[in-house]
């Protein structure tokens, strides 16, 4: 028998080890069946067994037409845009609660325009959900970007123009933006969004940067609704929030950018009038990278 062929006993040991590893990941709701299988195959490859004949087909790459290269400022040492399987690692990765905050992001005219869009289409908002369909985890209403296509394009272009500035500050390498996701979200009295991250599932793993643009009527008629951004540990397919966090107050015509892997939450909103027009509004979404 050739030297590089494993013995039957050794192969059984490796197979058992892979199965045990896979079983340990089954508890994570953020890992799909396909990714779990690929993780096990990767372990076999690391120890010298080739699973080429058994590896499941990869996810088809995105064909979205929003691709645009983004370059960071020079003299930075950013990290790579995260790969979904890269969260499965031997040692944990600690993400600080870093963010980029920009005031007066849009012109006063555009800031007023998006408020008018929200108020004029109040009957088109629908209840929000989560990718896991969790109950009592999120309370808000959303307006899909298909209902404001002109402003979507304006905002998309502004976001792409701003990315070269914010990427090095968030310690990210350049990446091709395959899609700019966007929705208009309304939070009124008692609304909230419990702690979560934005890239922890098969459907969302290509999200790299999260953005939240704040707007509301002046003078402000609500309180609360702060964004709480947590220091986050990534290990063995899980994102674990630490006690350290930063709080970002919603200010009219401001925007915040942060790593989509970081845990965060929206604190409860208090709006005494309970009138739709007096609430907290955001244009929020994600910059996605191309699938590998």
C-alpha atoms as an extended CHARMM CRD file, in Angstrom:
* protein
*
       292  EXT
         1         1  UNK       CA              0.0000000000        0.0000000000        0.0000000000  PROA      1               0.0000000000
         2         2  UNK       CA              1.3240000000        3.4440000000       -0.9210000000  PROA      2               0.0000000000
         3         3  UNK       CA              2.7200000000        5.5720000000        1.8680000000  PROA      3               0.0000000000
         4         4  UNK       CA              0.1690000000        8.3590000000        1.4060000000  PROA      4               0.0000000000
         5         5  UNK       CA             -2.8530000000        6.0540000000        1.6730000000  PROA      5               0.0000000000
         6         6  UNK       CA             -4.4390000000        6.1200000000        5.1240000000  PROA      6               0.0000000000
         7         7  UNK       CA             -5.1010000000        2.9260000000        7.0260000000  PROA      7               0.0000000000
         8         8  UNK       CA             -8.6880000000        1.8630000000        7.5520000000  PROA      8               0.0000000000
         9         9  UNK       CA             -8.4260000000        2.5100000000       11.2880000000  PROA      9               0.0000000000
        10        10  UNK       CA             -6.9890000000        5.9690000000       10.7800000000  PROA      10              0.0000000000
        11        11  UNK       CA             -9.6420000000        6.8100000000        8.2200000000  PROA      11              0.0000000000
        12        12  UNK       CA            -12.3180000000        5.7710000000       10.6830000000  PROA      12              0.0000000000
        13        13  UNK       CA            -10.7660000000        7.9830000000       13.3540000000  PROA      13              0.0000000000
        14        14  UNK       CA            -10.7230000000       10.9630000000       11.0230000000  PROA      14              0.0000000000
        15        15  UNK       CA            -14.2540000000       10.2970000000        9.9010000000  PROA      15              0.0000000000
        16        16  UNK       CA            -15.4370000000       10.0970000000       13.5020000000  PROA      16              0.0000000000
        17        17  UNK       CA            -13.6190000000       13.3110000000       14.3240000000  PROA      17              0.0000000000
        18        18  UNK       CA            -15.2850000000       15.0590000000       11.4050000000  PROA      18              0.0000000000
        19        19  UNK       CA            -18.6870000000       13.7830000000       12.4590000000  PROA      19              0.0000000000
        20        20  UNK       CA            -18.1180000000       14.9780000000       16.0300000000  PROA      20              0.0000000000
        21        21  UNK       CA            -17.0860000000       18.3920000000       14.7650000000  PROA      21              0.0000000000
        22        22  UNK       CA            -20.1260000000       18.6010000000       12.5290000000  PROA      22              0.0000000000
        23        23  UNK       CA            -22.3860000000       17.5730000000       15.3960000000  PROA      23              0.0000000000
        24        24  UNK       CA            -20.9340000000       20.3170000000       17.5850000000  PROA      24              0.0000000000
        25        25  UNK       CA            -21.9400000000       22.8720000000       14.9430000000  PROA      25              0.0000000000
        26        26  UNK       CA            -25.5000000000       21.6170000000       14.6090000000  PROA      26              0.0000000000
        27        27  UNK       CA            -26.4750000000       23.7480000000       17.5920000000  PROA      27              0.0000000000
        28        28  UNK       CA            -25.6830000000       26.9370000000       15.6800000000  PROA      28              0.0000000000
        29        29  UNK       CA            -28.7980000000       28.2970000000       13.8940000000  PROA      29              0.0000000000
        30        30  UNK       CA            -26.5600000000       30.4620000000       11.7000000000  PROA      30              0.0000000000
        31        31  UNK       CA            -24.9350000000       27.5440000000        9.8430000000  PROA      31              0.0000000000
        32        32  UNK       CA            -26.8760000000       25.9200000000        6.9990000000  PROA      32              0.0000000000
        33        33  UNK       CA            -26.7790000000       22.2110000000        6.2080000000  PROA      33              0.0000000000
        34        34  UNK       CA            -24.6150000000       22.8320000000        3.1520000000  PROA      34              0.0000000000
        35        35  UNK       CA            -22.0810000000       24.8770000000        5.0930000000  PROA      35              0.0000000000
        36        36  UNK       CA            -21.9660000000       22.2630000000        7.8740000000  PROA      36              0.0000000000
        37        37  UNK       CA            -21.1720000000       19.5660000000        5.3300000000  PROA      37              0.0000000000
        38        38  UNK       CA            -18.4780000000       21.6870000000        3.7300000000  PROA      38              0.0000000000
        39        39  UNK       CA            -16.9220000000       22.3160000000        7.1450000000  PROA      39              0.0000000000
        40        40  UNK       CA            -16.5780000000       18.5790000000        7.7060000000  PROA      40              0.0000000000
        41        41  UNK       CA            -15.0220000000       18.1030000000        4.2730000000  PROA      41              0.0000000000
        42        42  UNK       CA            -12.5590000000       20.8880000000        5.0320000000  PROA      42              0.0000000000
        43        43  UNK       CA            -11.4610000000       19.0820000000        8.1900000000  PROA      43              0.0000000000
        44        44  UNK       CA            -10.8400000000       15.9310000000        6.1610000000  PROA      44              0.0000000000
        45        45  UNK       CA             -8.7310000000       17.8980000000        3.6980000000  PROA      45              0.0000000000
        46        46  UNK       CA             -6.6230000000       19.3430000000        6.5280000000  PROA      46              0.0000000000
        47        47  UNK       CA             -5.7350000000       15.8730000000        7.7770000000  PROA      47              0.0000000000
        48        48  UNK       CA             -4.9590000000       14.4520000000        4.3400000000  PROA      48              0.0000000000
        49        49  UNK       CA             -8.1870000000       12.8840000000        3.1030000000  PROA      49              0.0000000000
        50        50  UNK       CA             -9.4560000000       14.2110000000       -0.2100000000  PROA      50              0.0000000000
        51        51  UNK       CA            -13.2360000000       14.6160000000       -0.2810000000  PROA      51              0.0000000000
        52        52  UNK       CA            -13.2860000000       15.8240000000       -3.8910000000  PROA      52              0.0000000000
        53        53  UNK       CA            -15.7650000000       13.1960000000       -5.0140000000  PROA      53              0.0000000000
        54        54  UNK       CA            -18.1880000000       14.0040000000       -2.2290000000  PROA      54              0.0000000000
        55        55  UNK       CA            -18.0620000000       17.7860000000       -1.8680000000  PROA      55              0.0000000000
        56        56  UNK       CA            -21.4590000000       19.4370000000       -2.3980000000  PROA      56              0.0000000000
        57        57  UNK       CA            -21.8350000000       21.9650000000       -5.1580000000  PROA      57              0.0000000000
        58        58  UNK       CA            -21.0980000000       25.5310000000       -4.2010000000  PROA      58              0.0000000000
        59        59  UNK       CA            -23.6490000000       28.3080000000       -4.1460000000  PROA      59              0.0000000000
        60        60  UNK       CA            -24.0510000000       29.9710000000       -7.5150000000  PROA      60              0.0000000000
        61        61  UNK       CA            -22.3630000000       33.3690000000       -7.7130000000  PROA      61              0.0000000000
        62        62  UNK       CA            -24.4960000000       36.4870000000       -7.7600000000  PROA      62              0.0000000000
        63        63  UNK       CA            -25.4350000000       37.8940000000      -11.1250000000  PROA      63              0.0000000000
        64        64  UNK       CA            -26.5320000000       41.2410000000       -9.7050000000  PROA      64              0.0000000000
        65        65  UNK       CA            -25.4480000000       44.1850000000      -11.8200000000  PROA      65              0.0000000000
        66        66  UNK       CA            -24.3670000000       46.4590000000       -8.9800000000  PROA      66              0.0000000000
        67        67  UNK       CA            -20.6630000000       45.5360000000       -9.0980000000  PROA      67              0.0000000000
        68        68  UNK       CA            -18.2800000000       48.4020000000       -8.4520000000  PROA      68              0.0000000000
        69        69  UNK       CA            -14.7050000000       48.1840000000       -7.1330000000  PROA      69              0.0000000000
        70        70  UNK       CA            -13.9230000000       50.1260000000       -3.9850000000  PROA      70              0.0000000000
        71        71  UNK       CA            -10.4140000000       51.1040000000       -3.0230000000  PROA      71              0.0000000000
        72        72  UNK       CA             -9.1910000000       52.0060000000        0.4710000000  PROA      72              0.0000000000
        73        73  UNK       CA             -6.9280000000       54.9070000000        1.2850000000  PROA      73              0.0000000000
        74        74  UNK       CA             -3.1750000000       54.1490000000        1.0040000000  PROA      74              0.0000000000
        75        75  UNK       CA             -0.9500000000       53.0560000000        3.8800000000  PROA      75              0.0000000000
        76        76  UNK       CA             -3.5380000000       50.8970000000        5.6110000000  PROA      76              0.0000000000
        77        77  UNK       CA             -3.3590000000       47.2760000000        6.6860000000  PROA      77              0.0000000000
        78        78  UNK       CA             -6.9930000000       46.2120000000        6.5100000000  PROA      78              0.0000000000
        79        79  UNK       CA             -8.4090000000       42.7540000000        6.9710000000  PROA      79              0.0000000000
        80        80  UNK       CA            -10.0510000000       40.7810000000        4.2140000000  PROA      80              0.0000000000
        81        81  UNK       CA            -13.7600000000       40.9440000000        3.6520000000  PROA      81              0.0000000000
        82        82  UNK       CA            -15.1360000000       37.9790000000        5.6160000000  PROA      82              0.0000000000
        83        83  UNK       CA            -15.9150000000       34.6650000000        3.9870000000  PROA      83              0.0000000000
        84        84  UNK       CA            -18.8540000000       32.7430000000        5.4390000000  PROA      84              0.0000000000
        85        85  UNK       CA            -16.7100000000       29.7130000000        6.2520000000  PROA      85              0.0000000000
        86        86  UNK       CA            -13.9460000000       31.8230000000        7.7490000000  PROA      86              0.0000000000
        87        87  UNK       CA            -15.9290000000       32.1520000000       10.9740000000  PROA      87              0.0000000000
        88        88  UNK       CA            -15.1060000000       28.4860000000       11.5820000000  PROA      88              0.0000000000
        89        89  UNK       CA            -11.6330000000       28.9470000000       12.9830000000  PROA      89              0.0000000000
        90        90  UNK       CA             -9.2860000000       27.4330000000       15.5170000000  PROA      90              0.0000000000
        91        91  UNK       CA             -8.9670000000       30.6370000000       17.4960000000  PROA      91              0.0000000000
        92        92  UNK       CA            -11.5320000000       33.3290000000       18.1210000000  PROA      92              0.0000000000
        93        93  UNK       CA            -11.5720000000       36.6790000000       16.3540000000  PROA      93              0.0000000000
        94        94  UNK       CA            -12.5310000000       39.7110000000       18.4200000000  PROA      94              0.0000000000
        95        95  UNK       CA            -14.2440000000       42.5360000000       16.5590000000  PROA      95              0.0000000000
        96        96  UNK       CA            -14.1830000000       45.8960000000       18.3460000000  PROA      96              0.0000000000
        97        97  UNK       CA            -17.3360000000       47.9950000000       18.3890000000  PROA      97              0.0000000000
        98        98  UNK       CA            -15.9140000000       50.3340000000       15.7610000000  PROA      98              0.0000000000
        99        99  UNK       CA            -18.0400000000       52.5280000000       13.5440000000  PROA      99              0.0000000000
       100       100  UNK       CA            -17.8450000000       55.5450000000       11.2620000000  PROA      100             0.0000000000
       101       101  UNK       CA            -20.3370000000       58.3500000000       11.9540000000  PROA      101             0.0000000000
       102       102  UNK       CA            -20.9550000000       61.1410000000        9.4370000000  PROA      102             0.0000000000
       103       103  UNK       CA            -23.2100000000       64.1330000000       10.0680000000  PROA      103             0.0000000000
       104       104  UNK       CA            -25.0140000000       66.1050000000        7.3400000000  PROA      104             0.0000000000
       105       105  UNK       CA            -24.6650000000       63.1370000000        5.0090000000  PROA      105             0.0000000000
       106       106  UNK       CA            -27.2280000000       64.3930000000        2.4830000000  PROA      106             0.0000000000
       107       107  UNK       CA            -28.1110000000       67.8780000000        1.3530000000  PROA      107             0.0000000000
       108       108  UNK       CA            -30.9360000000       69.5460000000        3.3310000000  PROA      108             0.0000000000
       109       109  UNK       CA            -33.1330000000       69.1880000000        0.2400000000  PROA      109             0.0000000000
       110       110  UNK       CA            -32.5340000000       65.4400000000       -0.0730000000  PROA      110             0.0000000000
       111       111  UNK       CA            -32.9520000000       64.9870000000        3.6720000000  PROA      111             0.0000000000
       112       112  UNK       CA            -36.3740000000       66.6370000000        3.4460000000  PROA      112             0.0000000000
       113       113  UNK       CA            -37.2340000000       64.6740000000        0.3120000000  PROA      113             0.0000000000
       114       114  UNK       CA            -36.7810000000       61.2660000000        1.9240000000  PROA      114             0.0000000000
       115       115  UNK       CA            -38.9040000000       62.3810000000        4.8790000000  PROA      115             0.0000000000
       116       116  UNK       CA            -41.6530000000       63.4000000000        2.4590000000  PROA      116             0.0000000000
       117       117  UNK       CA            -41.3740000000       60.0170000000        0.7340000000  PROA      117             0.0000000000
       118       118  UNK       CA            -41.8310000000       58.2450000000        4.0610000000  PROA      118             0.0000000000
       119       119  UNK       CA            -44.8020000000       60.3460000000        5.1580000000  PROA      119             0.0000000000
       120       120  UNK       CA            -46.5680000000       60.2610000000        1.7930000000  PROA      120             0.0000000000
       121       121  UNK       CA            -46.3950000000       56.4470000000        1.6390000000  PROA      121             0.0000000000
       122       122  UNK       CA            -47.2570000000       55.6650000000        5.2520000000  PROA      122             0.0000000000
       123       123  UNK       CA            -49.9620000000       53.2390000000        4.0780000000  PROA      123             0.0000000000
       124       124  UNK       CA            -47.3730000000       51.2010000000        2.1370000000  PROA      124             0.0000000000
       125       125  UNK       CA            -45.2730000000       50.2170000000        5.1640000000  PROA      125             0.0000000000
       126       126  UNK       CA            -45.4150000000       46.5780000000        6.2500000000  PROA      126             0.0000000000
       127       127  UNK       CA            -44.4600000000       44.8470000000        9.4710000000  PROA      127             0.0000000000
       128       128  UNK       CA            -40.8050000000       43.8640000000        9.7310000000  PROA      128             0.0000000000
       129       129  UNK       CA            -39.4950000000       40.3370000000       10.2400000000  PROA      129             0.0000000000
       130       130  UNK       CA            -36.1390000000       38.6510000000       10.8580000000  PROA      130             0.0000000000
       131       131  UNK       CA            -34.3520000000       36.0870000000        8.6800000000  PROA      131             0.0000000000
       132       132  UNK       CA            -34.9290000000       33.5170000000       11.4350000000  PROA      132             0.0000000000
       133       133  UNK       CA            -38.6320000000       34.4270000000       11.7690000000  PROA      133             0.0000000000
       134       134  UNK       CA            -38.1310000000       34.9680000000       15.4960000000  PROA      134             0.0000000000
       135       135  UNK       CA            -41.2070000000       36.0630000000       17.4440000000  PROA      135             0.0000000000
       136       136  UNK       CA            -41.1860000000       39.2250000000       19.5940000000  PROA      136             0.0000000000
       137       137  UNK       CA            -37.6440000000       40.0050000000       18.4940000000  PROA      137             0.0000000000
       138       138  UNK       CA            -38.2400000000       43.0330000000       16.3230000000  PROA      138             0.0000000000
       139       139  UNK       CA            -40.9570000000       45.6590000000       16.1970000000  PROA      139             0.0000000000
       140       140  UNK       CA            -40.9370000000       48.2020000000       13.3780000000  PROA      140             0.0000000000
       141       141  UNK       CA            -42.3730000000       48.7180000000        9.9010000000  PROA      141             0.0000000000
       142       142  UNK       CA            -40.5730000000       48.9560000000        6.5730000000  PROA      142             0.0000000000
       143       143  UNK       CA            -41.0320000000       50.4360000000        3.1080000000  PROA      143             0.0000000000
       144       144  UNK       CA            -39.3050000000       48.5010000000        0.3410000000  PROA      144             0.0000000000
       145       145  UNK       CA            -36.8640000000       50.3100000000       -1.9540000000  PROA      145             0.0000000000
       146       146  UNK       CA            -38.9070000000       49.3330000000       -5.0050000000  PROA      146             0.0000000000
       147       147  UNK       CA            -41.3550000000       52.0350000000       -3.9020000000  PROA      147             0.0000000000
       148       148  UNK       CA            -38.7470000000       54.8090000000       -4.0430000000  PROA      148             0.0000000000
       149       149  UNK       CA            -36.4460000000       53.8000000000       -6.9510000000  PROA      149             0.0000000000
       150       150  UNK       CA            -35.2240000000       57.3040000000       -7.7820000000  PROA      150             0.0000000000
       151       151  UNK       CA            -34.1130000000       58.0220000000       -4.2420000000  PROA      151             0.0000000000
       152       152  UNK       CA            -32.6520000000       54.5230000000       -3.9700000000  PROA      152             0.0000000000
       153       153  UNK       CA            -30.3070000000       55.3040000000       -6.8620000000  PROA      153             0.0000000000
       154       154  UNK       CA            -29.3650000000       58.6710000000       -5.3620000000  PROA      154             0.0000000000
       155       155  UNK       CA            -28.5670000000       57.0750000000       -2.0100000000  PROA      155             0.0000000000
       156       156  UNK       CA            -26.7910000000       54.1020000000       -3.5710000000  PROA      156             0.0000000000
       157       157  UNK       CA            -24.4500000000       56.3880000000       -5.5010000000  PROA      157             0.0000000000
       158       158  UNK       CA            -23.7340000000       58.4200000000       -2.3810000000  PROA      158             0.0000000000
       159       159  UNK       CA            -22.9240000000       55.2550000000       -0.4170000000  PROA      159             0.0000000000
       160       160  UNK       CA            -20.5570000000       53.9470000000       -3.0810000000  PROA      160             0.0000000000
       161       161  UNK       CA            -18.8000000000       57.3090000000       -3.2530000000  PROA      161             0.0000000000
       162       162  UNK       CA            -18.3310000000       57.2680000000        0.5260000000  PROA      162             0.0000000000
       163       163  UNK       CA            -16.9850000000       53.7220000000        0.8270000000  PROA      163             0.0000000000
       164       164  UNK       CA            -13.3460000000       54.5240000000       -0.0140000000  PROA      164             0.0000000000
       165       165  UNK       CA            -13.3650000000       56.8400000000        2.9840000000  PROA      165             0.0000000000
       166       166  UNK       CA            -14.9420000000       54.4810000000        5.5000000000  PROA      166             0.0000000000
       167       167  UNK       CA            -13.3450000000       51.1270000000        4.5680000000  PROA      167             0.0000000000
       168       168  UNK       CA             -9.8590000000       51.8510000000        5.9630000000  PROA      168             0.0000000000
       169       169  UNK       CA            -11.3800000000       53.3110000000        9.1190000000  PROA      169             0.0000000000
       170       170  UNK       CA            -13.1600000000       49.9920000000        9.6350000000  PROA      170             0.0000000000
       171       171  UNK       CA             -9.9850000000       48.0740000000        8.7270000000  PROA      171             0.0000000000
       172       172  UNK       CA            -11.3550000000       46.4680000000        5.5740000000  PROA      172             0.0000000000
       173       173  UNK       CA             -9.6450000000       45.5790000000        2.3400000000  PROA      173             0.0000000000
       174       174  UNK       CA            -11.2820000000       46.6650000000       -0.9350000000  PROA      174             0.0000000000
       175       175  UNK       CA            -14.0380000000       44.4500000000       -2.2440000000  PROA      175             0.0000000000
       176       176  UNK       CA            -16.4180000000       44.4410000000       -5.1900000000  PROA      176             0.0000000000
       177       177  UNK       CA            -19.8610000000       45.5670000000       -4.1010000000  PROA      177             0.0000000000
       178       178  UNK       CA            -22.2660000000       43.1480000000       -5.7480000000  PROA      178             0.0000000000
       179       179  UNK       CA            -25.3950000000       44.7030000000       -4.2620000000  PROA      179             0.0000000000
       180       180  UNK       CA            -26.5350000000       47.6600000000       -2.1760000000  PROA      180             0.0000000000
       181       181  UNK       CA            -29.5200000000       46.5410000000       -0.1070000000  PROA      181             0.0000000000
       182       182  UNK       CA            -31.8100000000       49.2440000000        1.2140000000  PROA      182             0.0000000000
       183       183  UNK       CA            -35.0740000000       49.6540000000        3.0720000000  PROA      183             0.0000000000
       184       184  UNK       CA            -36.8500000000       52.5140000000        4.8190000000  PROA      184             0.0000000000
       185       185  UNK       CA            -37.6490000000       51.6250000000        8.4200000000  PROA      185             0.0000000000
       186       186  UNK       CA            -40.0520000000       53.3880000000       10.7800000000  PROA      186             0.0000000000
       187       187  UNK       CA            -39.8450000000       53.0150000000       14.5610000000  PROA      187             0.0000000000
       188       188  UNK       CA            -42.6160000000       54.4860000000       16.6880000000  PROA      188             0.0000000000
       189       189  UNK       CA            -43.5880000000       54.2190000000       20.3360000000  PROA      189             0.0000000000
       190       190  UNK       CA            -42.3890000000       50.9370000000       21.8690000000  PROA      190             0.0000000000
       191       191  UNK       CA            -40.5350000000       49.7610000000       18.7630000000  PROA      191             0.0000000000
       192       192  UNK       CA            -37.1820000000       47.9900000000       19.1160000000  PROA      192             0.0000000000
       193       193  UNK       CA            -34.8510000000       45.3890000000       17.6130000000  PROA      193             0.0000000000
       194       194  UNK       CA            -33.1430000000       42.9780000000       20.0050000000  PROA      194             0.0000000000
       195       195  UNK       CA            -29.4570000000       42.0820000000       19.7860000000  PROA      195             0.0000000000
       196       196  UNK       CA            -28.4240000000       40.4390000000       16.5180000000  PROA      196             0.0000000000
       197       197  UNK       CA            -25.9180000000       40.6400000000       13.6990000000  PROA      197             0.0000000000
       198       198  UNK       CA            -26.5750000000       41.0830000000        9.9890000000  PROA      198             0.0000000000
       199       199  UNK       CA            -24.4640000000       38.3790000000        8.3260000000  PROA      199             0.0000000000
       200       200  UNK       CA            -24.9970000000       35.2150000000       10.3350000000  PROA      200             0.0000000000
       201       201  UNK       CA            -27.0040000000       33.0730000000        7.9330000000  PROA      201             0.0000000000
       202       202  UNK       CA            -26.7360000000       31.4680000000        4.5160000000  PROA      202             0.0000000000
       203       203  UNK       CA            -28.8990000000       34.2300000000        3.0420000000  PROA      203             0.0000000000
       204       204  UNK       CA            -26.9100000000       37.0810000000        4.5790000000  PROA      204             0.0000000000
       205       205  UNK       CA            -23.2820000000       35.9280000000        4.7940000000  PROA      205             0.0000000000
       206       206  UNK       CA            -22.0950000000       38.1770000000        1.9360000000  PROA      206             0.0000000000
       207       207  UNK       CA            -23.0840000000       41.3250000000        3.8200000000  PROA      207             0.0000000000
       208       208  UNK       CA            -19.8790000000       43.1630000000        4.6870000000  PROA      208             0.0000000000
       209       209  UNK       CA            -20.8340000000       46.6760000000        5.7840000000  PROA      209             0.0000000000
       210       210  UNK       CA            -24.0430000000       47.7730000000        7.5050000000  PROA      210             0.0000000000
       211       211  UNK       CA            -25.2120000000       51.3680000000        7.2110000000  PROA      211             0.0000000000
       212       212  UNK       CA            -27.9910000000       53.2860000000        8.9830000000  PROA      212             0.0000000000
       213       213  UNK       CA            -29.0350000000       56.7570000000        7.8060000000  PROA      213             0.0000000000
       214       214  UNK       CA            -31.1880000000       58.6300000000       10.3350000000  PROA      214             0.0000000000
       215       215  UNK       CA            -33.8690000000       61.1950000000        9.5600000000  PROA      215             0.0000000000
       216       216  UNK       CA            -36.8890000000       62.6230000000       11.3760000000  PROA      216             0.0000000000
       217       217  UNK       CA            -39.0040000000       65.7200000000       11.7660000000  PROA      217             0.0000000000
       218       218  UNK       CA            -37.6010000000       68.7880000000       13.4740000000  PROA      218             0.0000000000
       219       219  UNK       CA            -37.9690000000       69.3840000000       16.3090000000  PROA      219             0.0000000000
       220       220  UNK       CA            -37.5090000000       65.7690000000       17.3330000000  PROA      220             0.0000000000
       221       221  UNK       CA            -40.6660000000       64.2240000000       18.8030000000  PROA      221             0.0000000000
       222       222  UNK       CA            -39.2740000000       60.9480000000       20.1630000000  PROA      222             0.0000000000
       223       223  UNK       CA            -36.5860000000       59.7120000000       22.5110000000  PROA      223             0.0000000000
       224       224  UNK       CA            -34.6580000000       56.4620000000       22.7060000000  PROA      224             0.0000000000
       225       225  UNK       CA            -34.0310000000       54.4100000000       19.5910000000  PROA      225             0.0000000000
       226       226  UNK       CA            -30.2610000000       54.4780000000       20.0870000000  PROA      226             0.0000000000
       227       227  UNK       CA            -28.0900000000       51.9790000000       18.2370000000  PROA      227             0.0000000000
       228       228  UNK       CA            -26.0370000000       49.9030000000       20.6550000000  PROA      228             0.0000000000
       229       229  UNK       CA            -23.0010000000       48.3200000000       18.9790000000  PROA      229             0.0000000000
       230       230  UNK       CA            -21.2630000000       45.4760000000       20.8340000000  PROA      230             0.0000000000
       231       231  UNK       CA            -17.7260000000       44.1730000000       20.8610000000  PROA      231             0.0000000000
       232       232  UNK       CA            -18.2030000000       40.7870000000       19.1970000000  PROA      232             0.0000000000
       233       233  UNK       CA            -16.2720000000       37.5210000000       19.3640000000  PROA      233             0.0000000000
       234       234  UNK       CA            -16.4270000000       35.1790000000       16.3690000000  PROA      234             0.0000000000
       235       235  UNK       CA            -15.6620000000       31.5590000000       17.1390000000  PROA      235             0.0000000000
       236       236  UNK       CA            -16.7850000000       28.1410000000       15.8850000000  PROA      236             0.0000000000
       237       237  UNK       CA            -19.5720000000       29.5380000000       13.7610000000  PROA      237             0.0000000000
       238       238  UNK       CA            -21.0480000000       31.7560000000       16.4610000000  PROA      238             0.0000000000
       239       239  UNK       CA            -21.0420000000       35.4960000000       17.0980000000  PROA      239             0.0000000000
       240       240  UNK       CA            -20.8700000000       36.2650000000       20.8160000000  PROA      240             0.0000000000
       241       241  UNK       CA            -21.5250000000       39.7590000000       22.1290000000  PROA      241             0.0000000000
       242       242  UNK       CA            -19.3430000000       41.0470000000       24.9660000000  PROA      242             0.0000000000
       243       243  UNK       CA            -20.3010000000       43.5260000000       27.6640000000  PROA      243             0.0000000000
       244       244  UNK       CA            -18.3520000000       46.3340000000       26.0110000000  PROA      244             0.0000000000
       245       245  UNK       CA            -20.4950000000       48.4300000000       23.6990000000  PROA      245             0.0000000000
       246       246  UNK       CA            -20.8540000000       51.8720000000       22.1510000000  PROA      246             0.0000000000
       247       247  UNK       CA            -24.0570000000       53.8580000000       21.8240000000  PROA      247             0.0000000000
       248       248  UNK       CA            -24.9580000000       55.9010000000       18.7530000000  PROA      248             0.0000000000
       249       249  UNK       CA            -27.7890000000       58.4130000000       19.0890000000  PROA      249             0.0000000000
       250       250  UNK       CA            -30.0800000000       58.8710000000       16.0680000000  PROA      250             0.0000000000
       251       251  UNK       CA            -29.4650000000       62.3710000000       14.7070000000  PROA      251             0.0000000000
       252       252  UNK       CA            -31.3000000000       63.8300000000       11.7670000000  PROA      252             0.0000000000
       253       253  UNK       CA            -29.3310000000       63.6190000000        8.4850000000  PROA      253             0.0000000000
       254       254  UNK       CA            -26.5320000000       61.4920000000        9.9470000000  PROA      254             0.0000000000
       255       255  UNK       CA            -25.2890000000       58.0370000000        8.9830000000  PROA      255             0.0000000000
       256       256  UNK       CA            -23.3530000000       55.2730000000       10.7180000000  PROA      256             0.0000000000
       257       257  UNK       CA            -21.3260000000       52.4690000000        9.0870000000  PROA      257             0.0000000000
       258       258  UNK       CA            -20.0820000000       49.3150000000       10.8450000000  PROA      258             0.0000000000
       259       259  UNK       CA            -19.0120000000       45.7040000000       10.2830000000  PROA      259             0.0000000000
       260       260  UNK       CA            -22.0760000000       43.5520000000        9.5320000000  PROA      260             0.0000000000
       261       261  UNK       CA            -20.6690000000       40.7680000000       11.7220000000  PROA      261             0.0000000000
       262       262  UNK       CA            -20.8600000000       42.9080000000       14.8710000000  PROA      262             0.0000000000
       263       263  UNK       CA            -23.7410000000       42.3310000000       17.2460000000  PROA      263             0.0000000000
       264       264  UNK       CA            -26.0270000000       45.3270000000       17.7270000000  PROA      264             0.0000000000
       265       265  UNK       CA            -29.5160000000       46.3110000000       18.7800000000  PROA      265             0.0000000000
       266       266  UNK       CA            -32.0010000000       49.1700000000       18.5420000000  PROA      266             0.0000000000
       267       267  UNK       CA            -33.0960000000       50.3770000000       21.9540000000  PROA      267             0.0000000000
       268       268  UNK       CA            -36.8410000000       50.9410000000       22.5630000000  PROA      268             0.0000000000
       269       269  UNK       CA            -38.3400000000       54.1280000000       21.1560000000  PROA      269             0.0000000000
       270       270  UNK       CA            -40.5720000000       56.4420000000       23.1740000000  PROA      270             0.0000000000
       271       271  UNK       CA            -42.9110000000       58.5720000000       21.0410000000  PROA      271             0.0000000000
       272       272  UNK       CA            -45.6180000000       60.1240000000       23.2610000000  PROA      272             0.0000000000
       273       273  UNK       CA            -47.8710000000       61.2080000000       20.3790000000  PROA      273             0.0000000000
       274       274  UNK       CA            -47.7020000000       57.7830000000       18.6980000000  PROA      274             0.0000000000
       275       275  UNK       CA            -48.2170000000       59.5980000000       15.4100000000  PROA      275             0.0000000000
       276       276  UNK       CA            -46.4440000000       58.0500000000       12.4370000000  PROA      276             0.0000000000
       277       277  UNK       CA            -44.8900000000       61.3360000000       11.3430000000  PROA      277             0.0000000000
       278       278  UNK       CA            -43.2980000000       61.8750000000       14.7740000000  PROA      278             0.0000000000
       279       279  UNK       CA            -41.3030000000       58.6390000000       14.7540000000  PROA      279             0.0000000000
       280       280  UNK       CA            -37.7210000000       57.5600000000       14.1390000000  PROA      280             0.0000000000
       281       281  UNK       CA            -36.9440000000       56.8800000000       10.4750000000  PROA      281             0.0000000000
       282       282  UNK       CA            -33.9280000000       55.2540000000        8.8460000000  PROA      282             0.0000000000
       283       283  UNK       CA            -32.6590000000       54.2560000000        5.4530000000  PROA      283             0.0000000000
       284       284  UNK       CA            -30.7410000000       51.1570000000        6.3980000000  PROA      284             0.0000000000
       285       285  UNK       CA            -29.1300000000       48.3200000000        4.5510000000  PROA      285             0.0000000000
       286       286  UNK       CA            -25.9850000000       46.4750000000        3.6080000000  PROA      286             0.0000000000
       287       287  UNK       CA            -23.1300000000       46.5020000000        1.1350000000  PROA      287             0.0000000000
       288       288  UNK       CA            -22.7020000000       42.9620000000       -0.1220000000  PROA      288             0.0000000000
       289       289  UNK       CA            -19.5610000000       41.4210000000       -1.5790000000  PROA      289             0.0000000000
       290       290  UNK       CA            -19.4550000000       38.9180000000       -4.4070000000  PROA      290             0.0000000000
       291       291  UNK       CA            -19.8250000000       35.2590000000       -3.4730000000  PROA      291             0.0000000000
       292       292  UNK       CA            -16.6410000000       33.1940000000       -3.6790000000  PROA      292             0.0000000000
